[in-house]
């Protein structure tokens, strides 16, 4: 939960700071650090008009005008040039003028051709940024980050509060395998999960009570069947609880030696009497939670060894991918049911309920874990009989 909290906070802070930063950059880009030409160009036109009126007499220093035989250099600012010539024309001064960008520093400079063939050159006012502008910018960014962090922490707490309630409810599952009632509040997804858990708990309780009452009436004659049904219900409840916990509990992601994990599982399966063997095995690592990945692969191998009588495990590293193949010699799965094999409580033949223990959640749990860590798992019937389970991860 703490990991999810941190990710949400970082995402919100980055989003808020990014948006405000882009908006600030856009404003600075549009303003360009100086006053708009609608304020500066009329002032330049007025200064030039005063220069023309004072000629051929002396020009006061207060006008800060220079004279040259040619206009100032630099890139022509077309919009300001057009605006300046239009204002001069409306004031009765039909002398060509031009506004240029300064070549070596920010700002502009205006030039007007005088009647005596000289050029009057006047600098366009340019507002420089305030002193210590980097200090001001740093303070601005700090305020944004502080405010964004406070807002993000608050809303993240609001968002994950229902998930914390869900985790707390799962951790309080009783010894009877019944899940405590989960408050159906929060977002639509959390409400749907809580509703499904409450329905599952209610159905398990109802089924257990009904079967116990029914078997109790025939206890003397069917004691063994009654005990078998209780064991089956216990397995179903245990599998359902593990599936829920897989959704809530996530171990840390790290580089996992897939070959070593396969060898450890194979040794465990052989010690339990399963016919499991290892074929071609290459050393390759993947990024996943070590405990979760081991649980997922163990479920797949147990499924193959149980329903397929015996299975073989192969591991290859190709094209920066780890490809794990689990092949068995069983009856396989009818093609029309392959896309349903990963559904909870799925069984090819409901009649297996009495002969092979299990609740039908092993493949569902395995698929959820594998996909959580970025992998894929697929099923395919083998030619000549049997089922092939293929797990693919990006190698590291």
Residue pairs with C-beta under 8 A, 6 or more apart in sequence:
1 160
1 163
1 164
1 167
3 250
4 160
4 163
5 156
5 157
5 160
8 152
8 156
8 159
8 160
9 149
9 152
9 153
9 156
12 148
12 151
12 152
12 155
12 156
13 145
13 148
13 149
13 152
16 144
16 147
16 148
16 151
16 152
17 141
17 144
17 145
17 148
20 144
20 148
21 141
21 144
24 140
33 106
33 126
33 127
33 128
33 129
34 40
34 106
34 107
34 125
34 126
34 127
35 125
35 126
35 127
37 79
37 80
37 83
40 80
40 108
40 124
40 125
41 80
41 83
41 84
41 87
41 99
41 124
42 87
43 125
44 84
44 99
44 110
44 122
44 124
45 84
45 87
45 88
45 91
47 63
47 65
47 122
48 88
48 93
48 95
48 97
48 110
48 112
48 120
48 122
49 88
49 91
49 93
50 63
51 59
51 63
51 65
51 112
51 114
51 120
52 93
52 95
52 114
52 115
54 60
55 114
55 115
55 116
56 116
59 65
63 122
64 122
64 123
65 120
65 121
65 122
66 120
66 121
66 122
67 114
67 118
67 119
67 120
67 121
68 111
68 118
68 119
68 121
69 117
69 118
69 119
70 119
71 98
71 100
71 111
71 113
71 119
71 121
72 100
72 109
72 110
72 111
72 119
72 121
73 100
73 103
74 100
74 101
74 102
74 103
74 109
75 100
75 101
75 103
76 98
76 99
76 100
76 101
77 99
77 100
77 101
77 108
80 99
80 108
80 110
80 124
81 97
81 98
81 99
84 97
84 98
84 99
84 110
85 96
85 97
88 94
88 95
88 97
88 112
95 112
95 113
95 114
95 115
96 112
96 113
97 110
97 111
97 112
97 113
98 110
98 111
99 108
99 109
99 110
99 111
99 124
100 108
100 109
100 110
100 111
101 107
101 108
102 108
102 109
106 126
106 128
107 123
107 124
107 126
108 123
108 124
108 126
109 121
109 122
109 123
109 124
110 121
110 122
110 123
110 124
111 119
111 120
111 121
112 119
112 120
112 122
113 119
114 120
130 136
159 187
161 186
162 183
162 185
162 186
162 187
162 190
162 194
163 186
163 190
163 248
165 182
165 183
165 185
165 186
166 182
166 190
166 193
166 194
166 197
166 248
167 248
169 179
169 180
169 181
169 182
169 197
170 179
170 197
170 241
170 244
170 245
170 248
172 180
173 179
173 180
173 241
174 180
176 208
176 237
177 204
177 234
177 237
177 238
177 240
177 241
178 201
178 204
178 205
178 237
179 197
179 198
179 200
179 201
179 241
179 244
180 201
181 198
181 201
182 194
182 197
182 198
183 194
184 191
184 194
184 195
184 198
185 191
185 194
186 194
193 247
197 244
200 240
204 233
204 236
204 237
204 240
207 233
208 230
208 233
211 226
211 229
211 230
211 233
212 226
212 230
215 222
215 225
215 226
215 229
216 226
218 226
219 226
228 354
231 357
232 353
232 357
232 359
235 357
235 358
235 359
236 345
236 359
238 359
239 358
239 359
239 360
239 361
239 362
239 365
240 344
240 359
240 361
242 361
242 365
243 344
243 361
243 364
243 365
243 368
246 292
246 365
246 368
246 369
247 368
250 289
250 292
250 372
251 289
251 290
251 291
251 292
252 289
253 287
253 288
253 289
253 373
254 287
254 288
254 289
254 290
255 285
255 286
255 287
255 396
256 285
256 286
256 287
256 288
256 289
256 290
256 293
257 283
257 285
258 284
258 285
258 286
258 315
258 322
258 324
258 393
259 281
259 282
259 283
259 284
259 315
261 290
261 293
261 294
261 297
262 278
262 281
262 297
262 313
262 315
262 324
263 278
263 281
264 294
265 276
265 294
265 297
265 298
265 301
266 276
266 277
266 278
266 301
266 313
268 298
269 276
269 301
269 302
269 305
270 276
274 301
274 302
274 305
274 306
275 305
275 309
275 310
275 311
276 301
276 305
276 310
276 311
276 312
276 313
277 310
277 311
277 312
277 313
278 312
278 313
278 314
279 312
279 313
279 314
280 314
280 315
280 316
281 313
281 314
281 315
282 315
282 316
282 317
283 317
284 315
284 317
284 322
284 395
285 322
285 395
285 396
286 293
286 322
286 373
286 375
286 393
286 394
286 395
286 396
287 373
287 374
287 393
287 394
287 396
288 373
288 374
288 375
288 393
289 369
289 373
292 369
292 372
292 373
293 369
293 370
293 373
295 365
295 366
295 369
296 365
296 366
296 367
296 369
296 370
297 324
297 366
297 391
299 362
299 363
299 365
299 366
300 326
300 362
300 363
300 366
300 377
300 389
300 391
301 311
301 313
301 326
302 362
303 362
303 363
303 389
304 311
304 326
304 327
304 328
304 330
304 387
304 389
305 311
305 328
306 356
306 358
307 328
307 330
307 331
307 348
307 352
307 356
307 387
308 328
308 329
308 330
308 386
308 387
309 328
309 329
309 330
310 328
310 329
311 326
311 327
311 328
311 329
312 326
312 327
312 328
313 324
313 325
313 326
314 324
314 325
314 327
315 322
315 323
315 324
315 325
316 322
316 323
316 325
317 323
317 395
320 394
320 395
321 392
321 393
321 394
321 395
322 392
322 393
322 394
322 395
323 390
323 391
323 392
324 390
324 391
324 392
324 393
325 388
325 389
325 390
325 391
326 388
326 389
326 390
326 391
327 382
327 386
327 387
327 388
327 389
328 386
328 387
328 388
329 385
329 386
330 385
330 386
330 387
331 348
331 385
332 381
332 382
332 385
332 386
332 387
333 341
333 348
333 379
333 381
333 387
334 348
335 381
337 346
337 348
338 379
338 380
338 381
340 346
341 363
341 379
342 363
342 364
342 367
342 377
343 364
344 360
344 361
344 364
345 359
345 360
345 361
346 360
346 363
346 364
347 353
347 360
366 377
367 377
370 376
370 377
370 391
370 393
371 377
373 393
374 393
374 394
375 391
375 392
375 393
376 391
376 392
377 389
377 390
377 391
377 392
378 389
378 390
379 387
379 388
379 389
379 390
380 387
380 388
380 390
381 387
381 388
382 388
